[in-house]
């Protein structure tokens, strides 16, 4: 169990998986399912890990490139609804996504306010830009 807590888990967006990890020194891929089960896949190249992380559909990539291609073992059984680290991973990922979306929205709002302020500075009483005096 020590290795599972020592690896660096990468949250993933997936209906099936909550996170993935890779140990390059021993070529082991770890996949954590939303139900808390963790599987370790042996002799797995790092390209499989990077392609899994980048895949648009993690479940499809898993079924086509990982399942039945590598020797594996279950490292941890599922949590059956208990609030443990596996169930907190998706909420962390959701919080990060929400934070990024909020930051982008604030940046757009700030840009729009700056543009409006700049347009109002150069506008006359009728809202049209007034010519600047020649220097």
N, C-alpha and C positions, 0 to 999 in steps of 0.2 A: 504493500500500500504506500510505502514511502516514495517510490518512484512516481506514482500517480500524482502525489501532491507536490513533488519537486519539479515536474515538467512545466513548461510555460504554455498554458492553455490559450488558444486563440478562439475567441467567440466567433461563431459562424451564423449566417442567416440561413435557416433551413427548417423545414417542417419536421425533419427526422433527427437532426443532430443539433446539439447546443454548442459544442466546441471540439477542437482538434489540437493535437500536440505532436511533436516529432523529436526524437532523440537521434541526432545524426551519428554520434559515435557508435551506436549499436544498430542503426537503421531500423528503428521501431516507430511505427505510426500508432497513435492513440486516438480513438474516436469516442466521444461521449454523446450518448443519445439523450433526448429530452427526458426519458423516464429514469435517467441516472445510470444506466448500464454503461460500462466502459470496456471497450475491446482494444487489445494490443495486437498489431499485425507485425509479423517478423520479416526481416530481410526485405524491407520496403524501401525503394529508392526515394531520395528527397524530392525528385520530380513528381512523384505521385502525391506527396503532401502539398507541394506548391500548386499543382494542378487542381487538387481537391479544394483548396482554399479559394482559388480563382474561379472555380466552376459556377456557372449560373444555377445549375441544379445539382446540389450536393448528393441528393439521393440517386439521381441518374448516374452521376460519375461513380459513386460507390458501387452500384449494381453492375456497371460495365467494366470498371477498371480495378476494383479492390476485392469485392466479394468473390470467393472461389479462386482468387489469384495468389493469395498469400496465406501462409500458416498463421493461425490466430488463436487467442485465448481470451476468455472473459476475465477481466481484472476485478470488476466490481459489479454486483447485482444492482438492479434498479432500486429506487427509493420508495416506490409505491405511494407517492403523494407527500412524503415528508419534506420539509423545507431544508434541504441540504445544499451543498455547493452546486450540484448539477442544476437544480431548479433556480438558483440565483443567477446563473450565467445568462439566460435569456433576458432577465430583467435588467442586468447590467448593459447588455448589448442594446436593449430598447432605450435605456436611459441615455446612452452615448449617441444613438441615432437622433433621439429627440433633442439633445443638446446641440448637435450639429445643425439640425433643421432650424432650431431657434436662433442660433448664431447667424445663419444665412439670412433668415427673415429680418433680423435686426440690421444686418449690413445693407440689405435692400431698402429698408425703411430709412436708414440714415442717409443713403445715397439719394433717395427721392426727396428727403427734406432739404438736403444741401442743394440739389438742383432747383427746387422750388424757391429757396431763399435767394439763390443767384439770379433767377429769373425775375423775382420781385424787386431786387435792387435796381435792375436796369429798366424796369417798367415805369411808365408814366401813369397819370391818373386814369387813363382809359385801358390800361393793361398791355399796351403795345410798347415795345422797346423804343426809348427816346435816343436820338442821335447824340453822340458825345461831342463836346466842343473840341475844335481843332486846337492843337497846342502850338 
